[in-house]
Amino acid sequence: MANNTPSLDETLSAAQALMSERLDAVKAHKANVDAEDEARAALVERERESARTWAALLAAGWTVEELKRLDFKQPAVKAPGRPRGRARTKPEAPVTSTTLPGQASGDVTSSSAGANA
């Protein structure tokens, strides 16, 4: 009876070939993801630059309507500028202690006076 079982080396070689194909797929996907991230970062930078040049057009005296007639689209991203100040709120009225009628502000109530005695 012939032994048709592959040797350990043959099994490892076949497993390595399968792993190699899988690793190649991982490498291809990783390269694609990296390229996508780079393209996304480049787009963000391009949008910022477009916003800067749009602001320069407005500063040079162009109006939004004139620029639209020239088929320019207003950028979705605004140009960076001065940071906004914090929102200011009215200060709250100071909390004052209220006294009951007929009670001086320094008087101690009878219940607490009895507890301290």
TIVO-2410 file (N, C-alpha, C; in nm, 3 decimals):
# residues 117
REC num residu      c1      c2      c3 atome chaine
REC   1      M   0.084  -0.116   0.000     N      A
REC   1      M   0.000   0.000   0.000    CA      A
REC   1      M   0.089   0.123   0.000     C      A
REC   2      A   0.061   0.216  -0.092     N      A
REC   2      A   0.145   0.334  -0.107    CA      A
REC   2      A   0.097   0.442  -0.012     C      A
REC   3      N   0.194   0.516   0.040     N      A
REC   3      N   0.165   0.624   0.133    CA      A
REC   3      N   0.144   0.752   0.052     C      A
REC   4      N   0.019   0.800   0.044     N      A
REC   4      N  -0.013   0.921  -0.032    CA      A
REC   4      N  -0.012   1.047   0.055     C      A
REC   5      T   0.026   1.034   0.179     N      A
REC   5      T   0.031   1.149   0.269    CA      A
REC   5      T   0.151   1.235   0.234     C      A
REC   6      P   0.129   1.367   0.214     N      A
REC   6      P   0.243   1.454   0.181    CA      A
REC   6      P   0.338   1.465   0.300     C      A
REC   7      S   0.461   1.491   0.268     N      A
REC   7      S   0.561   1.506   0.374    CA      A
REC   7      S   0.540   1.640   0.445     C      A
REC   8      L   0.607   1.654   0.557     N      A
REC   8      L   0.598   1.778   0.633    CA      A
REC   8      L   0.644   1.896   0.550     C      A
REC   9      D   0.752   1.878   0.475     N      A
REC   9      D   0.803   1.987   0.391    CA      A
REC   9      D   0.702   2.026   0.284     C      A
REC  10      E   0.635   1.928   0.225     N      A
REC  10      E   0.535   1.957   0.122    CA      A
REC  10      E   0.415   2.032   0.182     C      A
REC  11      T   0.374   1.990   0.301     N      A
REC  11      T   0.262   2.056   0.369    CA      A
REC  11      T   0.297   2.200   0.405     C      A
REC  12      L   0.417   2.219   0.458     N      A
REC  12      L   0.461   2.354   0.493    CA      A
REC  12      L   0.475   2.442   0.370     C      A
REC  13      S   0.523   2.384   0.263     N      A
REC  13      S   0.538   2.460   0.138    CA      A
REC  13      S   0.402   2.503   0.084     C      A
REC  14      A   0.303   2.413   0.089     N      A
REC  14      A   0.169   2.447   0.043    CA      A
REC  14      A   0.106   2.554   0.133     C      A
REC  15      A   0.126   2.541   0.263     N      A
REC  15      A   0.072   2.640   0.357    CA      A
REC  15      A   0.138   2.776   0.335     C      A
REC  16      Q   0.268   2.773   0.309     N      A
REC  16      Q   0.340   2.898   0.284    CA      A
REC  16      Q   0.291   2.965   0.156     C      A
REC  17      A   0.259   2.887   0.054     N      A
REC  17      A   0.206   2.943  -0.071    CA      A
REC  17      A   0.071   3.009  -0.047     C      A
REC  18      L  -0.014   2.943   0.033     N      A
REC  18      L  -0.143   3.002   0.066    CA      A
REC  18      L  -0.127   3.131   0.147     C      A
REC  19      M  -0.036   3.129   0.243     N      A
REC  19      M  -0.011   3.248   0.324    CA      A
REC  19      M   0.047   3.361   0.240     C      A
REC  20      S   0.130   3.326   0.145     N      A
REC  20      S   0.190   3.426   0.058    CA      A
REC  20      S   0.082   3.500  -0.021     C      A
REC  21      E  -0.015   3.425  -0.073     N      A
REC  21      E  -0.125   3.487  -0.147    CA      A
REC  21      E  -0.206   3.579  -0.056     C      A
REC  22      R  -0.230   3.535   0.066     N      A
REC  22      R  -0.307   3.616   0.161    CA      A
REC  22      R  -0.229   3.741   0.200     C      A
REC  23      L  -0.098   3.725   0.220     N      A
REC  23      L  -0.016   3.840   0.256    CA      A
REC  23      L  -0.008   3.940   0.141     C      A
REC  24      D  -0.005   3.890   0.018     N      A
REC  24      D  -0.006   3.980  -0.098    CA      A
REC  24      D  -0.134   4.062  -0.101     C      A
REC  25      A  -0.246   3.998  -0.066     N      A
REC  25      A  -0.373   4.070  -0.062    CA      A
REC  25      A  -0.372   4.177   0.047     C      A
REC  26      V  -0.312   4.145   0.161     N      A
REC  26      V  -0.300   4.242   0.270    CA      A
REC  26      V  -0.212   4.359   0.227     C      A
REC  27      K  -0.100   4.330   0.161     N      A
REC  27      K  -0.010   4.436   0.113    CA      A
REC  27      K  -0.082   4.528   0.014     C      A
REC  28      A  -0.158   4.469  -0.078     N      A
REC  28      A  -0.229   4.549  -0.178    CA      A
REC  28      A  -0.334   4.637  -0.111     C      A
REC  29      H  -0.405   4.581  -0.015     N      A
REC  29      H  -0.508   4.660   0.054    CA      A
REC  29      H  -0.444   4.772   0.136     C      A
REC  30      K  -0.336   4.742   0.204     N      A
REC  30      K  -0.267   4.844   0.285    CA      A
REC  30      K  -0.217   4.957   0.196     C      A
REC  31      A  -0.163   4.926   0.081     N      A
REC  31      A  -0.116   5.029  -0.012    CA      A
REC  31      A  -0.233   5.116  -0.058     C      A
REC  32      N  -0.348   5.055  -0.082     N      A
REC  32      N  -0.466   5.130  -0.123    CA      A
REC  32      N  -0.515   5.222  -0.012     C      A
REC  33      V  -0.518   5.171   0.111     N      A
REC  33      V  -0.562   5.252   0.225    CA      A
REC  33      V  -0.468   5.370   0.246     C      A
REC  34      D  -0.337   5.345   0.236     N      A
REC  34      D  -0.240   5.453   0.252    CA      A
REC  34      D  -0.256   5.559   0.143     C      A
REC  35      A  -0.277   5.516   0.019     N      A
REC  35      A  -0.297   5.611  -0.091    CA      A
REC  35      A  -0.425   5.692  -0.069     C      A
REC  36      E  -0.528   5.627  -0.019     N      A
REC  36      E  -0.654   5.696   0.009    CA      A
REC  36      E  -0.635   5.801   0.118     C      A
REC  37      D  -0.562   5.766   0.224     N      A
REC  37      D  -0.534   5.862   0.331    CA      A
REC  37      D  -0.454   5.982   0.280     C      A
REC  38      E  -0.355   5.955   0.195     N      A
REC  38      E  -0.275   6.064   0.137    CA      A
REC  38      E  -0.362   6.154   0.050     C      A
REC  39      A  -0.450   6.094  -0.029     N      A
REC  39      A  -0.538   6.173  -0.116    CA      A
REC  39      A  -0.634   6.258  -0.032     C      A
REC  40      R  -0.684   6.200   0.076     N      A
REC  40      R  -0.775   6.274   0.164    CA      A
REC  40      R  -0.702   6.392   0.228     C      A
REC  41      A  -0.580   6.371   0.274     N      A
REC  41      A  -0.502   6.479   0.334    CA      A
REC  41      A  -0.471   6.587   0.230     C      A
REC  42      A  -0.440   6.546   0.108     N      A
REC  42      A  -0.413   6.642   0.001    CA      A
REC  42      A  -0.539   6.723  -0.031     C      A
REC  43      L  -0.656   6.659  -0.028     N      A
REC  43      L  -0.781   6.729  -0.054    CA      A
REC  43      L  -0.808   6.833   0.055     C      A
REC  44      V  -0.786   6.796   0.179     N      A
REC  44      V  -0.807   6.890   0.290    CA      A
REC  44      V  -0.716   7.011   0.273     C      A
REC  45      E  -0.590   6.988   0.238     N      A
REC  45      E  -0.496   7.099   0.218    CA      A
REC  45      E  -0.538   7.184   0.099     C      A
REC  46      R  -0.583   7.121  -0.008     N      A
REC  46      R  -0.627   7.195  -0.128    CA      A
REC  46      R  -0.750   7.280  -0.094     C      A
REC  47      E  -0.843   7.226  -0.013     N      A
REC  47      E  -0.961   7.303   0.027    CA      A
REC  47      E  -0.922   7.424   0.111     C      A
REC  48      R  -0.824   7.407   0.201     N      A
REC  48      R  -0.776   7.520   0.281    CA      A
REC  48      R  -0.714   7.627   0.192     C      A
REC  49      E  -0.634   7.584   0.095     N      A
REC  49      E  -0.570   7.679   0.004    CA      A
REC  49      E  -0.675   7.751  -0.080     C      A
REC  50      S  -0.777   7.679  -0.124     N      A
REC  50      S  -0.885   7.740  -0.200    CA      A
REC  50      S  -0.957   7.845  -0.116     C      A
REC  51      A  -0.978   7.816   0.011     N      A
REC  51      A  -1.043   7.912   0.100    CA      A
REC  51      A  -0.956   8.036   0.118     C      A
REC  52      R  -0.824   8.016   0.128     N      A
REC  52      R  -0.734   8.132   0.142    CA      A
REC  52      R  -0.739   8.220   0.017     C      A
REC  53      T  -0.734   8.158  -0.101     N      A
REC  53      T  -0.736   8.238  -0.223    CA      A
REC  53      T  -0.871   8.304  -0.244     C      A
REC  54      W  -0.979   8.239  -0.201     N      A
REC  54      W  -1.112   8.300  -0.208    CA      A
REC  54      W  -1.115   8.425  -0.119     C      A
REC  55      A  -1.062   8.414   0.002     N      A
REC  55      A  -1.057   8.529   0.092    CA      A
REC  55      A  -0.973   8.641   0.030     C      A
REC  56      A  -0.865   8.604  -0.039     N      A
REC  56      A  -0.782   8.704  -0.105    CA      A
REC  56      A  -0.859   8.774  -0.217     C      A
REC  57      L  -0.942   8.700  -0.290     N      A
REC  57      L  -1.026   8.761  -0.394    CA      A
REC  57      L  -1.122   8.863  -0.332     C      A
REC  58      L  -1.185   8.826  -0.223     N      A
REC  58      L  -1.278   8.917  -0.156    CA      A
REC  58      L  -1.205   9.039  -0.103     C      A
REC  59      A  -1.085   9.018  -0.048     N      A
REC  59      A  -1.006   9.130   0.003    CA      A
REC  59      A  -0.961   9.222  -0.110     C      A
REC  60      A  -0.946   9.167  -0.230     N      A
REC  60      A  -0.905   9.247  -0.345    CA      A
REC  60      A  -1.022   9.326  -0.404     C      A
REC  61      G  -1.141   9.307  -0.350     N      A
REC  61      G  -1.254   9.387  -0.395    CA      A
REC  61      G  -1.358   9.313  -0.476     C      A
REC  62      W  -1.337   9.188  -0.506     N      A
REC  62      W  -1.437   9.110  -0.579    CA      A
REC  62      W  -1.555   9.083  -0.487     C      A
REC  63      T  -1.673   9.076  -0.545     N      A
REC  63      T  -1.791   9.038  -0.468    CA      A
REC  63      T  -1.823   8.891  -0.495     C      A
REC  64      V  -1.899   8.833  -0.406     N      A
REC  64      V  -1.938   8.693  -0.423    CA      A
REC  64      V  -2.018   8.677  -0.552     C      A
REC  65      E  -2.106   8.772  -0.581     N      A
REC  65      E  -2.185   8.764  -0.704    CA      A
REC  65      E  -2.097   8.768  -0.828     C      A
REC  66      E  -1.997   8.856  -0.830     N      A
REC  66      E  -1.906   8.864  -0.945    CA      A
REC  66      E  -1.831   8.733  -0.963     C      A
REC  67      L  -1.786   8.676  -0.854     N      A
REC  67      L  -1.711   8.551  -0.861    CA      A
REC  67      L  -1.800   8.436  -0.908     C      A
REC  68      K  -1.925   8.437  -0.867     N      A
REC  68      K  -2.018   8.334  -0.913    CA      A
REC  68      K  -2.044   8.348  -1.062     C      A
REC  69      R  -2.048   8.472  -1.113     N      A
REC  69      R  -2.066   8.492  -1.256    CA      A
REC  69      R  -1.945   8.442  -1.335     C      A
REC  70      L  -1.830   8.435  -1.269     N      A
REC  70      L  -1.710   8.381  -1.332    CA      A
REC  70      L  -1.701   8.229  -1.315     C      A
REC  71      D  -1.809   8.170  -1.267     N      A
REC  71      D  -1.819   8.025  -1.243    CA      A
REC  71      D  -1.727   7.975  -1.132     C      A
REC  72      F  -1.696   8.061  -1.037     N      A
REC  72      F  -1.623   8.017  -0.919    CA      A
REC  72      F  -1.724   7.975  -0.813     C      A
REC  73      K  -1.695   7.866  -0.748     N      A
REC  73      K  -1.781   7.820  -0.639    CA      A
REC  73      K  -1.721   7.868  -0.508     C      A
REC  74      Q  -1.808   7.912  -0.420     N      A
REC  74      Q  -1.762   7.954  -0.289    CA      A
REC  74      Q  -1.715   7.829  -0.214     C      A
REC  75      P  -1.595   7.832  -0.157     N      A
REC  75      P  -1.545   7.712  -0.090    CA      A
REC  75      P  -1.631   7.675   0.031     C      A
REC  76      A  -1.642   7.546   0.054     N      A
REC  76      A  -1.718   7.497   0.168    CA      A
REC  76      A  -1.644   7.524   0.298     C      A
REC  77      V  -1.512   7.526   0.291     N      A
REC  77      V  -1.428   7.549   0.408    CA      A
REC  77      V  -1.395   7.697   0.412     C      A
REC  78      K  -1.402   7.756   0.529     N      A
REC  78      K  -1.366   7.897   0.542    CA      A
REC  78      K  -1.217   7.909   0.572     C      A
REC  79      A  -1.161   8.020   0.528     N      A
REC  79      A  -1.019   8.044   0.551    CA      A
REC  79      A  -0.995   8.064   0.700     C      A
REC  80      P  -0.881   8.017   0.747     N      A
REC  80      P  -0.851   8.038   0.888    CA      A
REC  80      P  -0.831   8.186   0.915     C      A
REC  81      G  -0.872   8.230   1.029     N      A
REC  81      G  -0.858   8.370   1.065    CA      A
REC  81      G  -0.832   8.382   1.213     C      A
REC  82      R  -0.867   8.498   1.265     N      A
REC  82      R  -0.850   8.519   1.407    CA      A
REC  82      R  -0.942   8.426   1.484     C      A
REC  83      P  -0.893   8.371   1.593     N      A
REC  83      P  -0.982   8.287   1.672    CA      A
REC  83      P  -1.090   8.373   1.737     C      A
REC  84      R  -1.205   8.317   1.748     N      A
REC  84      R  -1.315   8.388   1.812    CA      A
REC  84      R  -1.288   8.400   1.961     C      A
REC  85      G  -1.336   8.511   2.016     N      A
REC  85      G  -1.328   8.527   2.161    CA      A
REC  85      G  -1.434   8.441   2.227     C      A
REC  86      R  -1.418   8.420   2.353     N      A
REC  86      R  -1.518   8.341   2.425    CA      A
REC  86      R  -1.646   8.421   2.438     C      A
REC  87      A  -1.755   8.353   2.435     N      A
REC  87      A  -1.884   8.418   2.450    CA      A
REC  87      A  -1.892   8.477   2.589     C      A
REC  88      R  -1.934   8.600   2.594     N      A
REC  88      R  -1.943   8.666   2.724    CA      A
REC  88      R  -2.087   8.661   2.772     C      A
REC  89      T  -2.100   8.632   2.899     N      A
REC  89      T  -2.232   8.629   2.958    CA      A
REC  89      T  -2.237   8.733   3.068     C      A
REC  90      K  -2.357   8.777   3.100     N      A
REC  90      K  -2.371   8.874   3.208    CA      A
REC  90      K  -2.334   8.805   3.338     C      A
REC  91      P  -2.262   8.876   3.424     N      A
REC  91      P  -2.231   8.813   3.553    CA      A
REC  91      P  -2.359   8.795   3.633     C      A
REC  92      E  -2.364   8.687   3.704     N      A
REC  92      E  -2.483   8.660   3.784    CA      A
REC  92      E  -2.488   8.756   3.902     C      A
REC  93      A  -2.610   8.784   3.947     N      A
REC  93      A  -2.627   8.870   4.064    CA      A
REC  93      A  -2.568   8.798   4.184     C      A
REC  94      P  -2.500   8.872   4.273     N      A
REC  94      P  -2.441   8.805   4.390    CA      A
REC  94      P  -2.550   8.746   4.478     C      A
REC  95      V  -2.519   8.633   4.536     N      A
REC  95      V  -2.614   8.567   4.625    CA      A
REC  95      V  -2.607   8.636   4.760     C      A
REC  96      T  -2.720   8.680   4.809     N      A
REC  96      T  -2.725   8.745   4.940    CA      A
REC  96      T  -2.805   8.658   5.033     C      A
REC  97      S  -2.767   8.659   5.158     N      A
REC  97      S  -2.845   8.582   5.254    CA      A
REC  97      S  -2.966   8.665   5.293     C      A
REC  98      T  -3.076   8.601   5.302     N      A
REC  98      T  -3.198   8.671   5.339    CA      A
REC  98      T  -3.229   8.642   5.484     C      A
REC  99      T  -3.280   8.741   5.550     N      A
REC  99      T  -3.318   8.722   5.690    CA      A
REC  99      T  -3.468   8.724   5.700     C      A
REC 100      L  -3.518   8.652   5.795     N      A
REC 100      L  -3.661   8.650   5.819    CA      A
REC 100      L  -3.701   8.778   5.890     C      A
REC 101      P  -3.823   8.822   5.869     N      A
REC 101      P  -3.867   8.943   5.939    CA      A
REC 101      P  -3.856   8.924   6.090     C      A
REC 102      G  -3.801   9.025   6.157     N      A
REC 102      G  -3.786   9.020   6.302    CA      A
REC 102      G  -3.662   8.946   6.347     C      A
REC 103      Q  -3.579   8.901   6.253     N      A
REC 103      Q  -3.459   8.827   6.289    CA      A
REC 103      Q  -3.339   8.907   6.241     C      A
REC 104      A  -3.246   8.933   6.327     N      A
REC 104      A  -3.125   9.006   6.288    CA      A
REC 104      A  -3.034   8.909   6.216     C      A
REC 105      S  -2.947   8.961   6.131     N      A
REC 105      S  -2.863   8.873   6.051    CA      A
REC 105      S  -2.766   8.793   6.136     C      A
REC 106      G  -2.730   8.838   6.255     N      A
REC 106      G  -2.636   8.765   6.339    CA      A
REC 106      G  -2.703   8.673   6.438     C      A
REC 107      D  -2.836   8.678   6.450     N      A
REC 107      D  -2.907   8.596   6.548    CA      A
REC 107      D  -2.898   8.449   6.512     C      A
REC 108      V  -2.892   8.368   6.614     N      A
REC 108      V  -2.891   8.224   6.594    CA      A
REC 108      V  -3.029   8.173   6.631     C      A
REC 109      T  -3.081   8.082   6.553     N      A
REC 109      T  -3.214   8.029   6.581    CA      A
REC 109      T  -3.212   7.950   6.710     C      A
REC 110      S  -3.325   7.936   6.770     N      A
REC 110      S  -3.334   7.870   6.899    CA      A
REC 110      S  -3.298   7.723   6.891     C      A
REC 111      S  -3.327   7.657   6.779     N      A
REC 111      S  -3.296   7.515   6.769    CA      A
REC 111      S  -3.146   7.493   6.763     C      A
REC 112      S  -3.074   7.579   6.693     N      A
REC 112      S  -2.930   7.560   6.687    CA      A
REC 112      S  -2.864   7.611   6.813     C      A
REC 113      A  -2.924   7.709   6.881     N      A
REC 113      A  -2.868   7.760   7.005    CA      A
REC 113      A  -2.876   7.654   7.112     C      A
REC 114      G  -2.985   7.579   7.114     N      A
REC 114      G  -3.000   7.473   7.212    CA      A
REC 114      G  -2.904   7.359   7.187     C      A
REC 115      A  -2.871   7.335   7.062     N      A
REC 115      A  -2.781   7.226   7.029    CA      A
REC 115      A  -2.639   7.260   7.068     C      A
REC 116      N  -2.604   7.389   7.065     N      A
REC 116      N  -2.467   7.430   7.098    CA      A
REC 116      N  -2.450   7.448   7.247     C      A
REC 117      A  -2.554   7.456   7.326     N      A
REC 117      A  -2.545   7.484   7.468    CA      A
REC 117      A  -2.503   7.367   7.549     C      A
***
